[in-house]
Amino acid sequence: MKFLRPIWVALRAAVLATAVFWVGLIIVDKSGWHAPLGATEPLLFFVVFFLGMLMVGKG
């Protein structure tokens, strides 16, 4: 079942990234900060995506 390992890793990463995105969105909403032109959610998505890409690195 080694061929399923990459799918399992990708699924775990997607679930973790989704959880981080929603927690970050809740924190931003409770703080009252909003990006101009309604770009809060895309900006937060970009930050989570960028940090995730930095964490992957060159393994």
VMD Tcl script that draws the C-alpha trace (Angstrom):
set ca {
  {0.00 0.00 0.00}
  {3.00 2.28 -0.41}
  {1.46 3.74 -3.55}
  {-1.26 5.39 -1.40}
  {1.25 7.21 0.83}
  {1.50 10.37 -1.34}
  {-2.29 10.65 -1.43}
  {-2.47 10.27 2.35}
  {0.22 12.94 2.86}
  {-1.57 15.33 0.48}
  {-4.89 14.76 2.23}
  {-3.39 15.47 5.65}
  {-1.71 18.61 4.34}
  {-4.97 19.84 2.81}
  {-6.90 19.26 6.03}
  {-4.23 21.02 8.09}
  {-4.08 23.98 5.69}
  {-7.87 24.30 5.74}
  {-7.89 24.30 9.53}
  {-5.16 26.95 9.68}
  {-7.04 29.07 7.13}
  {-10.31 28.97 9.10}
  {-8.64 29.68 12.44}
  {-6.77 32.58 10.86}
  {-10.00 33.87 9.34}
  {-11.76 33.71 12.71}
  {-8.88 35.60 14.36}
  {-8.89 38.28 11.64}
  {-12.68 38.67 11.86}
  {-12.62 38.99 15.66}
  {-9.81 41.55 15.48}
  {-11.91 43.73 13.18}
  {-9.20 44.10 10.52}
  {-10.27 43.99 6.88}
  {-8.19 44.37 3.74}
  {-9.28 46.96 1.18}
  {-11.68 45.90 -1.57}
  {-12.73 42.76 0.33}
  {-9.41 41.04 -0.20}
  {-9.16 39.65 3.33}
  {-9.87 36.02 2.44}
  {-7.63 35.90 -0.67}
  {-4.83 37.60 1.26}
  {-5.10 35.14 4.12}
  {-5.20 32.25 1.63}
  {-2.02 33.55 -0.01}
  {-0.26 33.82 3.37}
  {-1.23 30.26 4.36}
  {-0.24 28.96 0.91}
  {3.08 30.80 0.96}
  {3.95 29.58 4.46}
  {3.04 26.04 3.41}
  {5.35 26.28 0.42}
  {8.16 27.50 2.65}
  {7.60 24.55 4.98}
  {7.89 22.05 2.13}
  {11.31 23.34 1.12}
  {13.72 21.13 -0.77}
  {13.16 17.78 0.93}
}
mol new
graphics top color blue
foreach p $ca { graphics top sphere $p radius 0.5 }
foreach p [lrange $ca 0 end-1] q [lrange $ca 1 end] { graphics top cylinder $p $q radius 0.2 }
display resetview
